Amino acid sequence: MEPPASTAVVDTVGAGDAFAALLLLGLSKQWPLTVTLERAQTFACALVGRRGATVADRAFYRAFSEQWGL
């Protein structure tokens, strides 16, 4: 599984932590492993498009929460 070629990389700080956080969330929610890995990659790819390890805009996180039924 590779990130989309169109992924715009601005800053990689926090990408590994974002991936690991989603991996742990998926395991705790008992998502299938393929779903968990896809979501972790999607989240990390979205984060590298922003500057810094976290995003101040709550809408960034809300979009994932709503899409994944959290």
Biopython code that builds the backbone (N, CA, C, O; Angstrom):
import numpy as np
from Bio.PDB.StructureBuilder import StructureBuilder

atoms = [
    (1, "MET", "N", (0.841, -1.166, 0.000)),
    (1, "MET", "CA", (0.000, 0.000, 0.000)),
    (1, "MET", "C", (0.893, 1.238, 0.000)),
    (1, "MET", "O", (1.727, 1.412, 0.888)),
    (2, "GLU", "N", (0.716, 2.068, -0.975)),
    (2, "GLU", "CA", (1.520, 3.284, -1.092)),
    (2, "GLU", "C", (0.619, 4.500, -0.988)),
    (2, "GLU", "O", (-0.549, 4.452, -1.374)),
    (3, "PRO", "N", (1.165, 5.596, -0.465)),
    (3, "PRO", "CA", (0.361, 6.823, -0.428)),
    (3, "PRO", "C", (0.102, 7.305, -1.852)),
    (3, "PRO", "O", (0.882, 7.022, -2.762)),
    (4, "PRO", "N", (-0.982, 8.025, -2.037)),
    (4, "PRO", "CA", (-1.264, 8.548, -3.375)),
    (4, "PRO", "C", (-0.122, 9.425, -3.872)),
    (4, "PRO", "O", (0.481, 10.168, -3.097)),
    (5, "ALA", "N", (0.169, 9.338, -5.152)),
    (5, "ALA", "CA", (1.250, 10.138, -5.743)),
    (5, "ALA", "C", (0.952, 11.627, -5.627)),
    (5, "ALA", "O", (1.863, 12.455, -5.659)),
    (6, "SER", "N", (-0.322, 11.961, -5.492)),
    (6, "SER", "CA", (-0.715, 13.366, -5.418)),
    (6, "SER", "C", (-0.580, 13.952, -4.021)),
    (6, "SER", "O", (-0.959, 15.104, -3.804)),
    (7, "THR", "N", (-0.050, 13.189, -3.067)),
    (7, "THR", "CA", (0.107, 13.680, -1.705)),
    (7, "THR", "C", (1.108, 14.823, -1.672)),
    (7, "THR", "O", (2.281, 14.647, -2.000)),
    (8, "ALA", "N", (0.629, 16.002, -1.271)),
    (8, "ALA", "CA", (1.492, 17.167, -1.163)),
    (8, "ALA", "C", (2.143, 17.154, 0.215)),
    (8, "ALA", "O", (1.453, 17.238, 1.231)),
    (9, "VAL", "N", (3.457, 17.051, 0.252)),
    (9, "VAL", "CA", (4.177, 16.993, 1.520)),
    (9, "VAL", "C", (4.668, 18.388, 1.879)),
    (9, "VAL", "O", (5.465, 18.993, 1.161)),
    (10, "VAL", "N", (4.168, 18.884, 3.017)),
    (10, "VAL", "CA", (4.586, 20.183, 3.539)),
    (10, "VAL", "C", (5.522, 19.986, 4.717)),
    (10, "VAL", "O", (6.538, 20.669, 4.835)),
    (11, "ASP", "N", (5.169, 19.032, 5.603)),
    (11, "ASP", "CA", (5.946, 18.812, 6.820)),
    (11, "ASP", "C", (5.666, 17.394, 7.301)),
    (11, "ASP", "O", (4.506, 17.027, 7.489)),
    (12, "THR", "N", (6.699, 16.601, 7.500)),
    (12, "THR", "CA", (6.495, 15.204, 7.913)),
    (12, "THR", "C", (6.460, 15.020, 9.431)),
    (12, "THR", "O", (6.225, 13.913, 9.917)),
    (13, "VAL", "N", (6.691, 16.091, 10.176)),
    (13, "VAL", "CA", (6.661, 15.999, 11.639)),
    (13, "VAL", "C", (5.266, 15.552, 12.077)),
    (13, "VAL", "O", (4.262, 16.166, 11.717)),
    (14, "GLY", "N", (5.224, 14.492, 12.845)),
    (14, "GLY", "CA", (3.953, 14.001, 13.372)),
    (14, "GLY", "C", (3.311, 12.906, 12.557)),
    (14, "GLY", "O", (2.351, 12.286, 13.015)),
    (15, "ALA", "N", (3.811, 12.646, 11.357)),
    (15, "ALA", "CA", (3.182, 11.639, 10.504)),
    (15, "ALA", "C", (3.245, 10.246, 11.116)),
    (15, "ALA", "O", (2.262, 9.507, 11.082)),
    (16, "GLY", "N", (4.388, 9.888, 11.673)),
    (16, "GLY", "CA", (4.525, 8.573, 12.305)),
    (16, "GLY", "C", (3.631, 8.435, 13.520)),
    (16, "GLY", "O", (3.019, 7.389, 13.735)),
    (17, "ASP", "N", (3.557, 9.499, 14.319)),
    (17, "ASP", "CA", (2.680, 9.483, 15.487)),
    (17, "ASP", "C", (1.216, 9.380, 15.071)),
    (17, "ASP", "O", (0.433, 8.670, 15.702)),
    (18, "ALA", "N", (0.852, 10.093, 14.005)),
    (18, "ALA", "CA", (-0.524, 10.040, 13.508)),
    (18, "ALA", "C", (-0.869, 8.630, 13.040)),
    (18, "ALA", "O", (-1.949, 8.116, 13.331)),
    (19, "PHE", "N", (0.053, 8.016, 12.317)),
    (19, "PHE", "CA", (-0.162, 6.656, 11.835)),
    (19, "PHE", "C", (-0.319, 5.701, 13.018)),
    (19, "PHE", "O", (-1.237, 4.881, 13.044)),
    (20, "ALA", "N", (0.582, 5.811, 13.994)),
    (20, "ALA", "CA", (0.541, 4.927, 15.165)),
    (20, "ALA", "C", (-0.739, 5.129, 15.967)),
    (20, "ALA", "O", (-1.319, 4.161, 16.458)),
    (21, "ALA", "N", (-1.180, 6.362, 16.102)),
    (21, "ALA", "CA", (-2.413, 6.643, 16.845)),
    (21, "ALA", "C", (-3.617, 5.984, 16.178)),
    (21, "ALA", "O", (-4.475, 5.414, 16.851)),
    (22, "LEU", "N", (-3.671, 6.069, 14.852)),
    (22, "LEU", "CA", (-4.786, 5.436, 14.139)),
    (22, "LEU", "C", (-4.682, 3.930, 14.170)),
    (22, "LEU", "O", (-5.700, 3.239, 14.199)),
    (23, "LEU", "N", (-3.472, 3.411, 14.164)),
    (23, "LEU", "CA", (-3.285, 1.967, 14.282)),
    (23, "LEU", "C", (-3.826, 1.482, 15.631)),
    (23, "LEU", "O", (-4.544, 0.484, 15.693)),
    (24, "LEU", "N", (-3.482, 2.182, 16.693)),
    (24, "LEU", "CA", (-3.985, 1.810, 18.022)),
    (24, "LEU", "C", (-5.497, 1.982, 18.128)),
    (24, "LEU", "O", (-6.177, 1.162, 18.747)),
    (25, "LEU", "N", (-6.024, 3.048, 17.523)),
    (25, "LEU", "CA", (-7.471, 3.250, 17.528)),
    (25, "LEU", "C", (-8.172, 2.107, 16.811)),
    (25, "LEU", "O", (-9.167, 1.572, 17.301)),
    (26, "GLY", "N", (-7.650, 1.738, 15.653)),
    (26, "GLY", "CA", (-8.242, 0.642, 14.889)),
    (26, "GLY", "C", (-8.209, -0.677, 15.645)),
    (26, "GLY", "O", (-9.169, -1.446, 15.611)),
    (27, "LEU", "N", (-7.106, -0.931, 16.324)),
    (27, "LEU", "CA", (-7.017, -2.156, 17.118)),
    (27, "LEU", "C", (-8.007, -2.131, 18.271)),
    (27, "LEU", "O", (-8.639, -3.145, 18.569)),
    (28, "SER", "N", (-8.146, -0.987, 18.922)),
    (28, "SER", "CA", (-9.074, -0.898, 20.054)),
    (28, "SER", "C", (-10.533, -0.978, 19.605)),
    (28, "SER", "O", (-11.390, -1.462, 20.344)),
    (29, "LYS", "N", (-10.809, -0.502, 18.390)),
    (29, "LYS", "CA", (-12.181, -0.550, 17.842)),
    (29, "LYS", "C", (-12.449, -1.862, 17.101)),
    (29, "LYS", "O", (-13.560, -2.106, 16.631)),
    (30, "GLN", "N", (-11.412, -2.703, 17.006)),
    (30, "GLN", "CA", (-11.491, -3.992, 16.322)),
    (30, "GLN", "C", (-11.890, -3.857, 14.848)),
    (30, "GLN", "O", (-12.647, -4.665, 14.309)),
    (31, "TRP", "N", (-11.350, -2.805, 14.216)),
    (31, "TRP", "CA", (-11.520, -2.680, 12.780)),
    (31, "TRP", "C", (-10.687, -3.775, 12.120)),
    (31, "TRP", "O", (-9.673, -4.195, 12.678)),
    (32, "PRO", "N", (-11.097, -4.243, 10.940)),
    (32, "PRO", "CA", (-10.239, -5.187, 10.216)),
    (32, "PRO", "C", (-8.870, -4.531, 9.958)),
    (32, "PRO", "O", (-8.787, -3.317, 9.767)),
    (33, "LEU", "N", (-7.820, -5.326, 9.953)),
    (33, "LEU", "CA", (-6.467, -4.788, 9.812)),
    (33, "LEU", "C", (-6.301, -3.972, 8.530)),
    (33, "LEU", "O", (-5.657, -2.923, 8.547)),
    (34, "THR", "N", (-6.869, -4.439, 7.431)),
    (34, "THR", "CA", (-6.723, -3.681, 6.177)),
    (34, "THR", "C", (-7.389, -2.312, 6.283)),
    (34, "THR", "O", (-6.859, -1.322, 5.779)),
    (35, "VAL", "N", (-8.539, -2.253, 6.930)),
    (35, "VAL", "CA", (-9.244, -0.978, 7.132)),
    (35, "VAL", "C", (-8.418, -0.078, 8.042)),
    (35, "VAL", "O", (-8.264, 1.114, 7.777)),
    (36, "THR", "N", (-7.896, -0.650, 9.106)),
    (36, "THR", "CA", (-7.080, 0.108, 10.055)),
    (36, "THR", "C", (-5.868, 0.716, 9.362)),
    (36, "THR", "O", (-5.579, 1.898, 9.545)),
    (37, "LEU", "N", (-5.164, -0.073, 8.577)),
    (37, "LEU", "CA", (-3.965, 0.420, 7.889)),
    (37, "LEU", "C", (-4.306, 1.482, 6.848)),
    (37, "LEU", "O", (-3.576, 2.461, 6.697)),
    (38, "GLU", "N", (-5.406, 1.294, 6.133)),
    (38, "GLU", "CA", (-5.830, 2.294, 5.142)),
    (38, "GLU", "C", (-6.160, 3.615, 5.826)),
    (38, "GLU", "O", (-5.768, 4.681, 5.350)),
    (39, "ARG", "N", (-6.882, 3.546, 6.943)),
    (39, "ARG", "CA", (-7.254, 4.762, 7.665)),
    (39, "ARG", "C", (-6.033, 5.432, 8.275)),
    (39, "ARG", "O", (-5.939, 6.659, 8.267)),
    (40, "ALA", "N", (-5.108, 4.663, 8.796)),
    (40, "ALA", "CA", (-3.882, 5.226, 9.363)),
    (40, "ALA", "C", (-3.081, 5.940, 8.282)),
    (40, "ALA", "O", (-2.559, 7.031, 8.507)),
    (41, "GLN", "N", (-2.987, 5.327, 7.121)),
    (41, "GLN", "CA", (-2.252, 5.949, 6.019)),
    (41, "GLN", "C", (-2.962, 7.208, 5.536)),
    (41, "GLN", "O", (-2.316, 8.225, 5.283)),
    (42, "THR", "N", (-4.270, 7.149, 5.408)),
    (42, "THR", "CA", (-5.042, 8.313, 4.971)),
    (42, "THR", "C", (-4.844, 9.487, 5.923)),
    (42, "THR", "O", (-4.638, 10.622, 5.494)),
    (43, "PHE", "N", (-4.909, 9.197, 7.219)),
    (43, "PHE", "CA", (-4.755, 10.247, 8.219)),
    (43, "PHE", "C", (-3.338, 10.830, 8.184)),
    (43, "PHE", "O", (-3.169, 12.049, 8.207)),
    (44, "ALA", "N", (-2.333, 9.975, 8.131)),
    (44, "ALA", "CA", (-0.950, 10.447, 8.086)),
    (44, "ALA", "C", (-0.688, 11.258, 6.815)),
    (44, "ALA", "O", (0.013, 12.269, 6.856)),
    (45, "CYS", "N", (-1.248, 10.816, 5.691)),
    (45, "CYS", "CA", (-1.078, 11.555, 4.423)),
    (45, "CYS", "C", (-1.720, 12.933, 4.501)),
    (45, "CYS", "O", (-1.186, 13.906, 3.968)),
    (46, "ALA", "N", (-2.865, 13.013, 5.167)),
    (46, "ALA", "CA", (-3.526, 14.316, 5.316)),
    (46, "ALA", "C", (-2.696, 15.229, 6.216)),
    (46, "ALA", "O", (-2.606, 16.432, 5.973)),
    (47, "LEU", "N", (-2.096, 14.661, 7.243)),
    (47, "LEU", "CA", (-1.316, 15.462, 8.187)),
    (47, "LEU", "C", (-0.055, 16.029, 7.541)),
    (47, "LEU", "O", (0.324, 17.160, 7.846)),
    (48, "VAL", "N", (0.602, 15.286, 6.666)),
    (48, "VAL", "CA", (1.835, 15.804, 6.056)),
    (48, "VAL", "C", (1.572, 16.966, 5.110)),
    (48, "VAL", "O", (2.504, 17.651, 4.690)),
    (49, "GLY", "N", (0.329, 17.186, 4.781)),
    (49, "GLY", "CA", (-0.033, 18.335, 3.956)),
    (49, "GLY", "C", (-0.155, 19.617, 4.752)),
    (49, "GLY", "O", (-0.414, 20.679, 4.186)),
    (50, "ARG", "N", (0.030, 19.528, 6.060)),
    (50, "ARG", "CA", (-0.068, 20.684, 6.958)),
    (50, "ARG", "C", (1.266, 20.907, 7.655)),
    (50, "ARG", "O", (2.088, 19.994, 7.740)),
    (51, "ARG", "N", (1.476, 22.101, 8.147)),
    (51, "ARG", "CA", (2.695, 22.423, 8.883)),
    (51, "ARG", "C", (2.509, 22.045, 10.353)),
    (51, "ARG", "O", (1.509, 22.414, 10.967)),
    (52, "GLY", "N", (3.461, 21.317, 10.911)),
    (52, "GLY", "CA", (3.435, 20.975, 12.329)),
    (52, "GLY", "C", (2.889, 19.586, 12.600)),
    (52, "GLY", "O", (2.337, 18.929, 11.718)),
    (53, "ALA", "N", (3.057, 19.156, 13.840)),
    (53, "ALA", "CA", (2.666, 17.806, 14.237)),
    (53, "ALA", "C", (1.184, 17.669, 14.507)),
    (53, "ALA", "O", (0.652, 16.559, 14.487)),
    (54, "THR", "N", (0.509, 18.775, 14.759)),
    (54, "THR", "CA", (-0.931, 18.760, 15.005)),
    (54, "THR", "C", (-1.579, 19.869, 14.196)),
    (54, "THR", "O", (-0.906, 20.769, 13.694)),
    (55, "VAL", "N", (-2.881, 19.790, 14.082)),
    (55, "VAL", "CA", (-3.647, 20.786, 13.336)),
    (55, "VAL", "C", (-4.589, 21.470, 14.319)),
    (55, "VAL", "O", (-5.333, 20.792, 15.028)),
    (56, "ALA", "N", (-4.570, 22.792, 14.375)),
    (56, "ALA", "CA", (-5.410, 23.540, 15.312)),
    (56, "ALA", "C", (-6.879, 23.529, 14.898)),
    (56, "ALA", "O", (-7.759, 23.646, 15.750)),
    (57, "ASP", "N", (-7.151, 23.393, 13.624)),
    (57, "ASP", "CA", (-8.523, 23.425, 13.110)),
    (57, "ASP", "C", (-9.237, 22.108, 13.418)),
    (57, "ASP", "O", (-8.897, 21.066, 12.858)),
    (58, "ARG", "N", (-10.215, 22.158, 14.301)),
    (58, "ARG", "CA", (-10.938, 20.945, 14.702)),
    (58, "ARG", "C", (-11.687, 20.293, 13.539)),
    (58, "ARG", "O", (-11.959, 19.093, 13.569)),
    (59, "ALA", "N", (-12.014, 21.070, 12.533)),
    (59, "ALA", "CA", (-12.714, 20.522, 11.369)),
    (59, "ALA", "C", (-11.859, 19.470, 10.664)),
    (59, "ALA", "O", (-12.389, 18.536, 10.064)),
    (60, "PHE", "N", (-10.553, 19.620, 10.737)),
    (60, "PHE", "CA", (-9.640, 18.642, 10.146)),
    (60, "PHE", "C", (-9.914, 17.258, 10.743)),
    (60, "PHE", "O", (-10.037, 16.273, 10.014)),
    (61, "TYR", "N", (-10.008, 17.194, 12.065)),
    (61, "TYR", "CA", (-10.237, 15.922, 12.758)),
    (61, "TYR", "C", (-11.693, 15.478, 12.645)),
    (61, "TYR", "O", (-11.975, 14.286, 12.525)),
    (62, "ARG", "N", (-12.607, 16.431, 12.684)),
    (62, "ARG", "CA", (-14.041, 16.111, 12.614)),
    (62, "ARG", "C", (-14.373, 15.376, 11.321)),
    (62, "ARG", "O", (-15.197, 14.462, 11.329)),
    (63, "ALA", "N", (-13.756, 15.753, 10.230)),
    (63, "ALA", "CA", (-14.022, 15.094, 8.949)),
    (63, "ALA", "C", (-13.704, 13.606, 9.023)),
    (63, "ALA", "O", (-14.459, 12.789, 8.496)),
    (64, "PHE", "N", (-12.601, 13.243, 9.669)),
    (64, "PHE", "CA", (-12.243, 11.831, 9.822)),
    (64, "PHE", "C", (-13.203, 11.133, 10.778)),
    (64, "PHE", "O", (-13.648, 10.017, 10.510)),
    (65, "SER", "N", (-13.520, 11.781, 11.879)),
    (65, "SER", "CA", (-14.432, 11.210, 12.865)),
    (65, "SER", "C", (-15.784, 10.879, 12.241)),
    (65, "SER", "O", (-16.337, 9.802, 12.461)),
    (66, "GLU", "N", (-16.294, 11.804, 11.475)),
    (66, "GLU", "CA", (-17.603, 11.598, 10.833)),
    (66, "GLU", "C", (-17.527, 10.502, 9.779)),
    (66, "GLU", "O", (-18.422, 9.662, 9.684)),
    (67, "GLN", "N", (-16.469, 10.510, 8.995)),
    (67, "GLN", "CA", (-16.325, 9.520, 7.932)),
    (67, "GLN", "C", (-16.203, 8.104, 8.510)),
    (67, "GLN", "O", (-16.691, 7.143, 7.916)),
    (68, "TRP", "N", (-15.555, 7.985, 9.658)),
    (68, "TRP", "CA", (-15.301, 6.678, 10.240)),
    (68, "TRP", "C", (-16.280, 6.305, 11.342)),
    (68, "TRP", "O", (-16.120, 5.270, 11.988)),
    (69, "GLY", "N", (-17.294, 7.139, 11.564)),
    (69, "GLY", "CA", (-18.335, 6.840, 12.543)),
    (69, "GLY", "C", (-17.844, 6.854, 13.986)),
    (69, "GLY", "O", (-18.239, 6.008, 14.788)),
    (70, "LEU", "N", (-16.987, 7.806, 14.312)),
    (70, "LEU", "CA", (-16.451, 7.896, 15.684)),
    (70, "LEU", "C", (-17.222, 8.917, 16.494)),
    (70, "LEU", "O", (-16.918, 9.131, 17.667)),
]
sb = StructureBuilder()
sb.init_structure("model")
sb.init_model(0)
sb.init_chain("A")
sb.init_seg("    ")
for serial, (resi, resn, name, xyz) in enumerate(atoms, 1):
    if name == "N":
        sb.init_residue(resn, " ", resi, " ")
    sb.init_atom(name, np.array(xyz, "f"), 0.0, 1.0, " ", f" {name:<3s}", serial, name[0])
structure = sb.get_structure()
